[in-house]
Amino acid sequence: MHRALCWLIFIGVISLPGASLPLQAQGVDVSAKIILHPPDKSVETKHKEPASVGKVVVWLTPLQSTEARPAPTHQTTYRLVQKNKQFSPHLLIVPTGASVEFPNEDPFFHNVFSLFNGKRFDLGLYESGTSRSVRFDREGVSYIFCNIHPEMGAIVLSLSTPYYGISTASGLVIIHNVPPGTYRLNAWSEDAQPANPADVERTVQVSTDAVHLGEIVFNRTPSTIENHKNKFGDDYPVTPPPKY
């Protein structure tokens, strides 16, 4: 008798229409299709990799501070590892204000630096088995290089929004769980620029239905990674020191 009554009470609480339950409203998917045009033949370009519509980052920044945002999670450790004369991962997306560790797992020295419009820093020479860190305290793109090894390059993209997606090899990009609201659209590619800036600098309204932004067209441009200078603005030596 008592057990049956308990079950009835429990079910009644769940089904009350006015009950306040700790549930968060689900957002919707916002998608787009990336189209990549080949570079202008009149512009000299240098690319080691074939053209690809993959790895274009698209993000939505809320325009109203009152819009719902995900609750903060535990502190995440971000790392850009130096190993086999490469950075891993090649593209790292972090929230603005996050710190990134740069561990050296090669058996020789590295000198990590960035002198572009994102976070400017120079970590100097440091040896195998050690690590240094940088706090990316402003939103933007930071191109990361090593002053000793010209083949090393990576990108840290710091964003002030959790609503972003990365395009697949087919050009499809989906931003999941975007709450209703008004957003500013933006997009970035390592080696391409939007054919029409208005396509990626526009306001997007999200309601309760999935949103498809249509095609976003990019024109391929010279690669910043493959055409960079050292931290002094000079070309790298043709033959690096043998011990490195």
PyRosetta script that sets phi, psi and omega in degrees:
from pyrosetta import init, pose_from_sequence

init()
pose = pose_from_sequence("MHRALCWLIFIGVISLPGASLPLQAQGVDVSAKIILHPPDKSVETKHKEPASVGKVVVWLTPLQSTEARPAPTHQTTYRLVQKNKQFSPHLLIVPTGASVEFPNEDPFFHNVFSLFNGKRFDLGLYESGTSRSVRFDREGVSYIFCNIHPEMGAIVLSLSTPYYGISTASGLVIIHNVPPGTYRLNAWSEDAQPANPADVERTVQVSTDAVHLGEIVFNRTPSTIENHKNKFGDDYPVTPPPKY")
pose.set_psi(1, -51.3)
pose.set_omega(1, -178.6)
pose.set_phi(2, -65.9)
pose.set_psi(2, -39.3)
pose.set_omega(2, -179.5)
pose.set_phi(3, -63.9)
pose.set_psi(3, -41.8)
pose.set_omega(3, 179.0)
pose.set_phi(4, -63.7)
pose.set_psi(4, -40.1)
pose.set_omega(4, -179.9)
pose.set_phi(5, -64.1)
pose.set_psi(5, -40.5)
pose.set_omega(5, 179.3)
pose.set_phi(6, -61.7)
pose.set_psi(6, -42.5)
pose.set_omega(6, -179.5)
pose.set_phi(7, -64.8)
pose.set_psi(7, -39.9)
pose.set_omega(7, 179.4)
pose.set_phi(8, -63.6)
pose.set_psi(8, -42.1)
pose.set_omega(8, 178.9)
pose.set_phi(9, -63.8)
pose.set_psi(9, -43.6)
pose.set_omega(9, -178.3)
pose.set_phi(10, -62.3)
pose.set_psi(10, -46.0)
pose.set_omega(10, 179.5)
pose.set_phi(11, -64.9)
pose.set_psi(11, -37.8)
pose.set_omega(11, -179.8)
pose.set_phi(12, -63.0)
pose.set_psi(12, -39.1)
pose.set_omega(12, 179.9)
pose.set_phi(13, -65.7)
pose.set_psi(13, -42.1)
pose.set_omega(13, -179.3)
pose.set_phi(14, -61.9)
pose.set_psi(14, -39.0)
pose.set_omega(14, -171.0)
pose.set_phi(15, -90.2)
pose.set_psi(15, -2.8)
pose.set_omega(15, -179.7)
pose.set_phi(16, -62.6)
pose.set_psi(16, 126.1)
pose.set_omega(16, -176.9)
pose.set_phi(17, -66.2)
pose.set_psi(17, -25.4)
pose.set_omega(17, -177.9)
pose.set_phi(18, -100.0)
pose.set_psi(18, 8.5)
pose.set_omega(18, -176.9)
pose.set_phi(19, -66.9)
pose.set_psi(19, 141.8)
pose.set_omega(19, 178.8)
pose.set_phi(20, -95.7)
pose.set_psi(20, 104.1)
pose.set_omega(20, -177.4)
pose.set_phi(21, -109.5)
pose.set_psi(21, 147.2)
pose.set_omega(21, -178.0)
pose.set_phi(22, -76.3)
pose.set_psi(22, 57.5)
pose.set_omega(22, 178.8)
pose.set_phi(23, -110.0)
pose.set_psi(23, 140.7)
pose.set_omega(23, 178.5)
pose.set_phi(24, -100.0)
pose.set_psi(24, 140.1)
pose.set_omega(24, 178.4)
pose.set_phi(25, -64.4)
pose.set_psi(25, 135.9)
pose.set_omega(25, -179.8)
pose.set_phi(26, -82.5)
pose.set_psi(26, 139.5)
pose.set_omega(26, 175.7)
pose.set_phi(27, -86.5)
pose.set_psi(27, -170.7)
pose.set_omega(27, -177.6)
pose.set_phi(28, -121.9)
pose.set_psi(28, 168.9)
pose.set_omega(28, 176.3)
pose.set_phi(29, -86.3)
pose.set_psi(29, 135.2)
pose.set_omega(29, 173.0)
pose.set_phi(30, -116.0)
pose.set_psi(30, 122.3)
pose.set_omega(30, -173.4)
pose.set_phi(31, -125.0)
pose.set_psi(31, 164.0)
pose.set_omega(31, 177.0)
pose.set_phi(32, -155.8)
pose.set_psi(32, 163.8)
pose.set_omega(32, 177.6)
pose.set_phi(33, -118.9)
pose.set_psi(33, 122.5)
pose.set_omega(33, -179.6)
pose.set_phi(34, -89.5)
pose.set_psi(34, 129.6)
pose.set_omega(34, 175.8)
pose.set_phi(35, -117.3)
pose.set_psi(35, 131.5)
pose.set_omega(35, -178.0)
pose.set_phi(36, -117.3)
pose.set_psi(36, 122.4)
pose.set_omega(36, 175.7)
pose.set_phi(37, -93.9)
pose.set_psi(37, 146.9)
pose.set_omega(37, 178.6)
pose.set_phi(38, -65.9)
pose.set_psi(38, 162.0)
pose.set_omega(38, -178.2)
pose.set_phi(39, -69.1)
pose.set_psi(39, 155.1)
pose.set_omega(39, 175.1)
pose.set_phi(40, -63.5)
pose.set_psi(40, 129.6)
pose.set_omega(40, -177.2)
pose.set_phi(41, -64.1)
pose.set_psi(41, -20.2)
pose.set_omega(41, -180.0)
pose.set_phi(42, -79.9)
pose.set_psi(42, -10.4)
pose.set_omega(42, -178.9)
pose.set_phi(43, -104.4)
pose.set_psi(43, 125.6)
pose.set_omega(43, 179.9)
pose.set_phi(44, -74.0)
pose.set_psi(44, 126.2)
pose.set_omega(44, -179.8)
pose.set_phi(45, -126.5)
pose.set_psi(45, 160.1)
pose.set_omega(45, 177.9)
pose.set_phi(46, -137.1)
pose.set_psi(46, 114.7)
pose.set_omega(46, -178.5)
pose.set_phi(47, -138.0)
pose.set_psi(47, 129.8)
pose.set_omega(47, 173.6)
pose.set_phi(48, -85.7)
pose.set_psi(48, -29.0)
pose.set_omega(48, -176.6)
pose.set_phi(49, -102.5)
pose.set_psi(49, 146.9)
pose.set_omega(49, 175.6)
pose.set_phi(50, -67.6)
pose.set_psi(50, 158.7)
pose.set_omega(50, -179.5)
pose.set_phi(51, -60.5)
pose.set_psi(51, 139.3)
pose.set_omega(51, -178.8)
pose.set_phi(52, -146.7)
pose.set_psi(52, 143.2)
pose.set_omega(52, 176.6)
pose.set_phi(53, -89.8)
pose.set_psi(53, 2.5)
pose.set_omega(53, 179.2)
pose.set_phi(54, -81.2)
pose.set_psi(54, 159.0)
pose.set_omega(54, 174.4)
pose.set_phi(55, 67.1)
pose.set_psi(55, 26.7)
pose.set_omega(55, 168.1)
pose.set_phi(56, -86.8)
pose.set_psi(56, 130.1)
pose.set_omega(56, -177.9)
pose.set_phi(57, -97.8)
pose.set_psi(57, 128.1)
pose.set_omega(57, 177.5)
pose.set_phi(58, -121.6)
pose.set_psi(58, 132.0)
pose.set_omega(58, -179.8)
pose.set_phi(59, -140.1)
pose.set_psi(59, 158.6)
pose.set_omega(59, -179.1)
pose.set_phi(60, -120.6)
pose.set_psi(60, 124.3)
pose.set_omega(60, 178.5)
pose.set_phi(61, -105.1)
pose.set_psi(61, 121.7)
pose.set_omega(61, 179.8)
pose.set_phi(62, -60.0)
pose.set_psi(62, 136.1)
pose.set_omega(62, 178.8)
pose.set_phi(63, -95.6)
pose.set_psi(63, -5.7)
pose.set_omega(63, 178.0)
pose.set_phi(64, -124.3)
pose.set_psi(64, 124.7)
pose.set_omega(64, -175.7)
pose.set_phi(65, -66.5)
pose.set_psi(65, -17.5)
pose.set_omega(65, -177.5)
pose.set_phi(66, -86.3)
pose.set_psi(66, -5.5)
pose.set_omega(66, -178.3)
pose.set_phi(67, -67.6)
pose.set_psi(67, 148.9)
pose.set_omega(67, -176.9)
pose.set_phi(68, -63.9)
pose.set_psi(68, 138.2)
pose.set_omega(68, 177.1)
pose.set_phi(69, -135.0)
pose.set_psi(69, 152.4)
pose.set_omega(69, -179.3)
pose.set_phi(70, -61.9)
pose.set_psi(70, 145.7)
pose.set_omega(70, 177.3)
pose.set_phi(71, -66.8)
pose.set_psi(71, 145.2)
pose.set_omega(71, 179.6)
pose.set_phi(72, -58.9)
pose.set_psi(72, 141.3)
pose.set_omega(72, 177.1)
pose.set_phi(73, -102.5)
pose.set_psi(73, -174.8)
pose.set_omega(73, -179.8)
pose.set_phi(74, -65.5)
pose.set_psi(74, 157.5)
pose.set_omega(74, -178.3)
pose.set_phi(75, -62.5)
pose.set_psi(75, 125.8)
pose.set_omega(75, -179.4)
pose.set_phi(76, -96.4)
pose.set_psi(76, 140.0)
pose.set_omega(76, 175.0)
pose.set_phi(77, -94.6)
pose.set_psi(77, 121.2)
pose.set_omega(77, 179.5)
pose.set_phi(78, -104.9)
pose.set_psi(78, 134.7)
pose.set_omega(78, -176.5)
pose.set_phi(79, -135.7)
pose.set_psi(79, 138.1)
pose.set_omega(79, 171.6)
pose.set_phi(80, -120.0)
pose.set_psi(80, 98.5)
pose.set_omega(80, -170.3)
pose.set_phi(81, -83.1)
pose.set_psi(81, 138.7)
pose.set_omega(81, 173.4)
pose.set_phi(82, -103.1)
pose.set_psi(82, 112.2)
pose.set_omega(82, -179.1)
pose.set_phi(83, -152.6)
pose.set_psi(83, 138.5)
pose.set_omega(83, -177.7)
pose.set_phi(84, 55.4)
pose.set_psi(84, 37.6)
pose.set_omega(84, 179.5)
pose.set_phi(85, 57.3)
pose.set_psi(85, 37.5)
pose.set_omega(85, 176.9)
pose.set_phi(86, -141.8)
pose.set_psi(86, 153.7)
pose.set_omega(86, 170.1)
pose.set_phi(87, -93.7)
pose.set_psi(87, 142.2)
pose.set_omega(87, 177.5)
pose.set_phi(88, -139.0)
pose.set_psi(88, 123.0)
pose.set_omega(88, 3.0)
pose.set_phi(89, -78.9)
pose.set_psi(89, 168.4)
pose.set_omega(89, 179.0)
pose.set_phi(90, -73.3)
pose.set_psi(90, -36.6)
pose.set_omega(90, 177.2)
pose.set_phi(91, -121.5)
pose.set_psi(91, 124.5)
pose.set_omega(91, -179.8)
pose.set_phi(92, -125.4)
pose.set_psi(92, 122.9)
pose.set_omega(92, 178.5)
pose.set_phi(93, -106.5)
pose.set_psi(93, 126.1)
pose.set_omega(93, -177.0)
pose.set_phi(94, -132.5)
pose.set_psi(94, 155.4)
pose.set_omega(94, 174.2)
pose.set_phi(95, -72.2)
pose.set_psi(95, 144.5)
pose.set_omega(95, 178.4)
pose.set_phi(96, -56.2)
pose.set_psi(96, 131.8)
pose.set_omega(96, -177.1)
pose.set_phi(97, 99.6)
pose.set_psi(97, -8.9)
pose.set_omega(97, -179.2)
pose.set_phi(98, -77.6)
pose.set_psi(98, 153.3)
pose.set_omega(98, 174.8)
pose.set_phi(99, -100.9)
pose.set_psi(99, 142.7)
pose.set_omega(99, 179.7)
pose.set_phi(100, -119.9)
pose.set_psi(100, 129.8)
pose.set_omega(100, 176.3)
pose.set_phi(101, -89.0)
pose.set_psi(101, 144.0)
pose.set_omega(101, 179.4)
pose.set_phi(102, -122.6)
pose.set_psi(102, 73.9)
pose.set_omega(102, -179.4)
pose.set_phi(103, -71.6)
pose.set_psi(103, 140.3)
pose.set_omega(103, 176.9)
pose.set_phi(104, -98.5)
pose.set_psi(104, 106.7)
pose.set_omega(104, 179.6)
pose.set_phi(105, -106.4)
pose.set_psi(105, 14.4)
pose.set_omega(105, 173.1)
pose.set_phi(106, -93.5)
pose.set_psi(106, 156.9)
pose.set_omega(106, -179.3)
pose.set_phi(107, -84.4)
pose.set_psi(107, 33.3)
pose.set_omega(107, 179.2)
pose.set_phi(108, -156.4)
pose.set_psi(108, 175.3)
pose.set_omega(108, -176.0)
pose.set_phi(109, -74.7)
pose.set_psi(109, 152.6)
pose.set_omega(109, 168.5)
pose.set_phi(110, -132.5)
pose.set_psi(110, 160.6)
pose.set_omega(110, 175.2)
pose.set_phi(111, -137.9)
pose.set_psi(111, 93.9)
pose.set_omega(111, -176.4)
pose.set_phi(112, -82.7)
pose.set_psi(112, 135.5)
pose.set_omega(112, 178.2)
pose.set_phi(113, -151.0)
pose.set_psi(113, 162.8)
pose.set_omega(113, 173.3)
pose.set_phi(114, -149.2)
pose.set_psi(114, 125.0)
pose.set_omega(114, -176.8)
pose.set_phi(115, -124.3)
pose.set_psi(115, 21.8)
pose.set_omega(115, -177.9)
pose.set_phi(116, -97.6)
pose.set_psi(116, -164.9)
pose.set_omega(116, -170.4)
pose.set_phi(117, -76.8)
pose.set_psi(117, -7.5)
pose.set_omega(117, 177.8)
pose.set_phi(118, -80.8)
pose.set_psi(118, -118.3)
pose.set_omega(118, 177.5)
pose.set_phi(119, -94.1)
pose.set_psi(119, 119.8)
pose.set_omega(119, -179.2)
pose.set_phi(120, -94.2)
pose.set_psi(120, 126.0)
pose.set_omega(120, 179.3)
pose.set_phi(121, -160.2)
pose.set_psi(121, 164.0)
pose.set_omega(121, 176.1)
pose.set_phi(122, -144.9)
pose.set_psi(122, 111.6)
pose.set_omega(122, -176.3)
pose.set_phi(123, -83.8)
pose.set_psi(123, -7.1)
pose.set_omega(123, -179.9)
pose.set_phi(124, 69.7)
pose.set_psi(124, 179.2)
pose.set_omega(124, 179.6)
pose.set_phi(125, -71.6)
pose.set_psi(125, 132.6)
pose.set_omega(125, 169.7)
pose.set_phi(126, -146.4)
pose.set_psi(126, 149.4)
pose.set_omega(126, -165.1)
pose.set_phi(127, -87.3)
pose.set_psi(127, 174.6)
pose.set_omega(127, 178.3)
pose.set_phi(128, -59.0)
pose.set_psi(128, 139.6)
pose.set_omega(128, 176.9)
pose.set_phi(129, 84.5)
pose.set_psi(129, 0.6)
pose.set_omega(129, 178.4)
pose.set_phi(130, -111.8)
pose.set_psi(130, 168.5)
pose.set_omega(130, -177.1)
pose.set_phi(131, -146.2)
pose.set_psi(131, 150.0)
pose.set_omega(131, 173.4)
pose.set_phi(132, -133.4)
pose.set_psi(132, 161.0)
pose.set_omega(132, -175.4)
pose.set_phi(133, -133.1)
pose.set_psi(133, 158.6)
pose.set_omega(133, 179.4)
pose.set_phi(134, -136.8)
pose.set_psi(134, 137.5)
pose.set_omega(134, 175.5)
pose.set_phi(135, -96.3)
pose.set_psi(135, 122.2)
pose.set_omega(135, -179.6)
pose.set_phi(136, -92.2)
pose.set_psi(136, 88.9)
pose.set_omega(136, -169.6)
pose.set_phi(137, -92.4)
pose.set_psi(137, 8.3)
pose.set_omega(137, 176.0)
pose.set_phi(138, -140.2)
pose.set_psi(138, 148.1)
pose.set_omega(138, 180.0)
pose.set_phi(139, -70.5)
pose.set_psi(139, 142.0)
pose.set_omega(139, 176.9)
pose.set_phi(140, 150.0)
pose.set_psi(140, -179.2)
pose.set_omega(140, -178.1)
pose.set_phi(141, -100.8)
pose.set_psi(141, 127.6)
pose.set_omega(141, 176.5)
pose.set_phi(142, -118.6)
pose.set_psi(142, 120.2)
pose.set_omega(142, 175.3)
pose.set_phi(143, -88.4)
pose.set_psi(143, 127.0)
pose.set_omega(143, -173.2)
pose.set_phi(144, -109.3)
pose.set_psi(144, 131.9)
pose.set_omega(144, -179.3)
pose.set_phi(145, -135.7)
pose.set_psi(145, 169.7)
pose.set_omega(145, 171.6)
pose.set_phi(146, -114.1)
pose.set_psi(146, 132.5)
pose.set_omega(146, -177.5)
pose.set_phi(147, -74.3)
pose.set_psi(147, -8.3)
pose.set_omega(147, -178.9)
pose.set_phi(148, -102.6)
pose.set_psi(148, -37.6)
pose.set_omega(148, -173.0)
pose.set_phi(149, -116.3)
pose.set_psi(149, 104.8)
pose.set_omega(149, -176.2)
pose.set_phi(150, -65.5)
pose.set_psi(150, -20.3)
pose.set_omega(150, -179.3)
pose.set_phi(151, -76.8)
pose.set_psi(151, -7.4)
pose.set_omega(151, -177.8)
pose.set_phi(152, -91.9)
pose.set_psi(152, 128.0)
pose.set_omega(152, 176.9)
pose.set_phi(153, -160.8)
pose.set_psi(153, 145.0)
pose.set_omega(153, 179.7)
pose.set_phi(154, -155.1)
pose.set_psi(154, 173.3)
pose.set_omega(154, 179.3)
pose.set_phi(155, -131.5)
pose.set_psi(155, 134.7)
pose.set_omega(155, 167.8)
pose.set_phi(156, -112.6)
pose.set_psi(156, 120.4)
pose.set_omega(156, 178.4)
pose.set_phi(157, -109.8)
pose.set_psi(157, 111.6)
pose.set_omega(157, 179.2)
pose.set_phi(158, -98.7)
pose.set_psi(158, 128.7)
pose.set_omega(158, -175.7)
pose.set_phi(159, -123.8)
pose.set_psi(159, 144.3)
pose.set_omega(159, 178.0)
pose.set_phi(160, -97.2)
pose.set_psi(160, 25.4)
pose.set_omega(160, 178.6)
pose.set_phi(161, -145.8)
pose.set_psi(161, 145.4)
pose.set_omega(161, 176.7)
pose.set_phi(162, -87.9)
pose.set_psi(162, -1.7)
pose.set_omega(162, -173.8)
pose.set_phi(163, -97.7)
pose.set_psi(163, 91.6)
pose.set_omega(163, 179.4)
pose.set_phi(164, -146.8)
pose.set_psi(164, 161.7)
pose.set_omega(164, 176.8)
pose.set_phi(165, -146.2)
pose.set_psi(165, 158.5)
pose.set_omega(165, 179.3)
pose.set_phi(166, -118.8)
pose.set_psi(166, 131.1)
pose.set_omega(166, -176.8)
pose.set_phi(167, -67.7)
pose.set_psi(167, 148.2)
pose.set_omega(167, 176.5)
pose.set_phi(168, -85.4)
pose.set_psi(168, 179.6)
pose.set_omega(168, 179.4)
pose.set_phi(169, -63.7)
pose.set_psi(169, -20.8)
pose.set_omega(169, 178.5)
pose.set_phi(170, -89.1)
pose.set_psi(170, -4.7)
pose.set_omega(170, 179.2)
pose.set_phi(171, 94.3)
pose.set_psi(171, -0.3)
pose.set_omega(171, 179.7)
pose.set_phi(172, -83.0)
pose.set_psi(172, 132.0)
pose.set_omega(172, 175.3)
pose.set_phi(173, -129.1)
pose.set_psi(173, 134.1)
pose.set_omega(173, -179.2)
pose.set_phi(174, -130.4)
pose.set_psi(174, 129.0)
pose.set_omega(174, 172.9)
pose.set_phi(175, -103.2)
pose.set_psi(175, 117.0)
pose.set_omega(175, -173.4)
pose.set_phi(176, -89.1)
pose.set_psi(176, 152.2)
pose.set_omega(176, 168.2)
pose.set_phi(177, 55.2)
pose.set_psi(177, 50.0)
pose.set_omega(177, 177.9)
pose.set_phi(178, -89.7)
pose.set_psi(178, 120.1)
pose.set_omega(178, -179.4)
pose.set_phi(179, -68.9)
pose.set_psi(179, 157.4)
pose.set_omega(179, 175.8)
pose.set_phi(180, -57.5)
pose.set_psi(180, 142.4)
pose.set_omega(180, -179.9)
pose.set_phi(181, 157.2)
pose.set_psi(181, -173.1)
pose.set_omega(181, -179.5)
pose.set_phi(182, -110.7)
pose.set_psi(182, 131.9)
pose.set_omega(182, -174.0)
pose.set_phi(183, -133.0)
pose.set_psi(183, 155.8)
pose.set_omega(183, 169.8)
pose.set_phi(184, -100.6)
pose.set_psi(184, 127.2)
pose.set_omega(184, -178.8)
pose.set_phi(185, -86.7)
pose.set_psi(185, 142.9)
pose.set_omega(185, 172.5)
pose.set_phi(186, -148.8)
pose.set_psi(186, 157.5)
pose.set_omega(186, -179.4)
pose.set_phi(187, -150.1)
pose.set_psi(187, 151.6)
pose.set_omega(187, -177.9)
pose.set_phi(188, -146.6)
pose.set_psi(188, 143.8)
pose.set_omega(188, 174.2)
pose.set_phi(189, -134.0)
pose.set_psi(189, 146.4)
pose.set_omega(189, -179.3)
pose.set_phi(190, -63.6)
pose.set_psi(190, -38.1)
pose.set_omega(190, -174.1)
pose.set_phi(191, -134.5)
pose.set_psi(191, 37.5)
pose.set_omega(191, 177.1)
pose.set_phi(192, -155.9)
pose.set_psi(192, 157.0)
pose.set_omega(192, 177.6)
pose.set_phi(193, -125.5)
pose.set_psi(193, 147.4)
pose.set_omega(193, 177.8)
pose.set_phi(194, -58.0)
pose.set_psi(194, 134.3)
pose.set_omega(194, 177.9)
pose.set_phi(195, -65.3)
pose.set_psi(195, -34.2)
pose.set_omega(195, 177.8)
pose.set_phi(196, -130.4)
pose.set_psi(196, 106.4)
pose.set_omega(196, -177.7)
pose.set_phi(197, -53.4)
pose.set_psi(197, -28.4)
pose.set_omega(197, -179.6)
pose.set_phi(198, -64.9)
pose.set_psi(198, -22.7)
pose.set_omega(198, 179.8)
pose.set_phi(199, -68.3)
pose.set_psi(199, -27.8)
pose.set_omega(199, -176.0)
pose.set_phi(200, -116.7)
pose.set_psi(200, 6.9)
pose.set_omega(200, 176.9)
pose.set_phi(201, -128.0)
pose.set_psi(201, 59.5)
pose.set_omega(201, -177.3)
pose.set_phi(202, -132.1)
pose.set_psi(202, 165.8)
pose.set_omega(202, 179.2)
pose.set_phi(203, -87.9)
pose.set_psi(203, 136.6)
pose.set_omega(203, 179.8)
pose.set_phi(204, -120.3)
pose.set_psi(204, 129.0)
pose.set_omega(204, 177.7)
pose.set_phi(205, -101.9)
pose.set_psi(205, 124.7)
pose.set_omega(205, -179.7)
pose.set_phi(206, -112.7)
pose.set_psi(206, 129.5)
pose.set_omega(206, 177.2)
pose.set_phi(207, -117.6)
pose.set_psi(207, -132.7)
pose.set_omega(207, -177.3)
pose.set_phi(208, -100.8)
pose.set_psi(208, 1.8)
pose.set_omega(208, 179.1)
pose.set_phi(209, -113.3)
pose.set_psi(209, 151.1)
pose.set_omega(209, 178.2)
pose.set_phi(210, -58.1)
pose.set_psi(210, 146.2)
pose.set_omega(210, -176.9)
pose.set_phi(211, -117.9)
pose.set_psi(211, 130.4)
pose.set_omega(211, 172.8)
pose.set_phi(212, -112.9)
pose.set_psi(212, 121.5)
pose.set_omega(212, -174.2)
pose.set_phi(213, -84.0)
pose.set_psi(213, -4.1)
pose.set_omega(213, -179.1)
pose.set_phi(214, 82.8)
pose.set_psi(214, -157.2)
pose.set_omega(214, -178.8)
pose.set_phi(215, -87.8)
pose.set_psi(215, 138.4)
pose.set_omega(215, 171.9)
pose.set_phi(216, -117.5)
pose.set_psi(216, 114.9)
pose.set_omega(216, -172.9)
pose.set_phi(217, -95.5)
pose.set_psi(217, 132.0)
pose.set_omega(217, 176.5)
pose.set_phi(218, -117.8)
pose.set_psi(218, 147.5)
pose.set_omega(218, 170.7)
pose.set_phi(219, -107.4)
pose.set_psi(219, 131.1)
pose.set_omega(219, -178.5)
pose.set_phi(220, -68.7)
pose.set_psi(220, 141.1)
pose.set_omega(220, -177.7)
pose.set_phi(221, -130.2)
pose.set_psi(221, 168.7)
pose.set_omega(221, 177.2)
pose.set_phi(222, -57.4)
pose.set_psi(222, 142.5)
pose.set_omega(222, -177.4)
pose.set_phi(223, -77.9)
pose.set_psi(223, 123.5)
pose.set_omega(223, 175.8)
pose.set_phi(224, -64.1)
pose.set_psi(224, -39.1)
pose.set_omega(224, -179.6)
pose.set_phi(225, -63.0)
pose.set_psi(225, -46.0)
pose.set_omega(225, -172.7)
pose.set_phi(226, -82.7)
pose.set_psi(226, -7.7)
pose.set_omega(226, -178.1)
pose.set_phi(227, -121.5)
pose.set_psi(227, 22.6)
pose.set_omega(227, -174.5)
pose.set_phi(228, -83.5)
pose.set_psi(228, 160.5)
pose.set_omega(228, 175.0)
pose.set_phi(229, -101.7)
pose.set_psi(229, 175.0)
pose.set_omega(229, 174.8)
pose.set_phi(230, -78.7)
pose.set_psi(230, -176.4)
pose.set_omega(230, -172.7)
pose.set_phi(231, -71.1)
pose.set_psi(231, -10.0)
pose.set_omega(231, 176.8)
pose.set_phi(232, -97.1)
pose.set_psi(232, 1.2)
pose.set_omega(232, -179.0)
pose.set_phi(233, 82.7)
pose.set_psi(233, 13.9)
pose.set_omega(233, -178.7)
pose.set_phi(234, -107.2)
pose.set_psi(234, 164.3)
pose.set_omega(234, 172.6)
pose.set_phi(235, -69.4)
pose.set_psi(235, 150.1)
pose.set_omega(235, 175.8)
pose.set_phi(236, -70.7)
pose.set_psi(236, 150.7)
pose.set_omega(236, 174.6)
pose.set_phi(237, -58.2)
pose.set_psi(237, 145.3)
pose.set_omega(237, 180.0)
pose.set_phi(238, -62.1)
pose.set_psi(238, -41.2)
pose.set_omega(238, 178.4)
pose.set_phi(239, -118.1)
pose.set_psi(239, 109.9)
pose.set_omega(239, 179.9)
pose.set_phi(240, -68.7)
pose.set_psi(240, 159.6)
pose.set_omega(240, 178.1)
pose.set_phi(241, -54.0)
pose.set_psi(241, 130.9)
pose.set_omega(241, -175.6)
pose.set_phi(242, -55.6)
pose.set_psi(242, -34.6)
pose.set_omega(242, -175.0)
pose.set_phi(243, -71.0)
pose.set_psi(243, -13.2)
pose.set_omega(243, 176.8)
pose.set_phi(244, -104.7)
pose.dump_pdb("model.pdb")
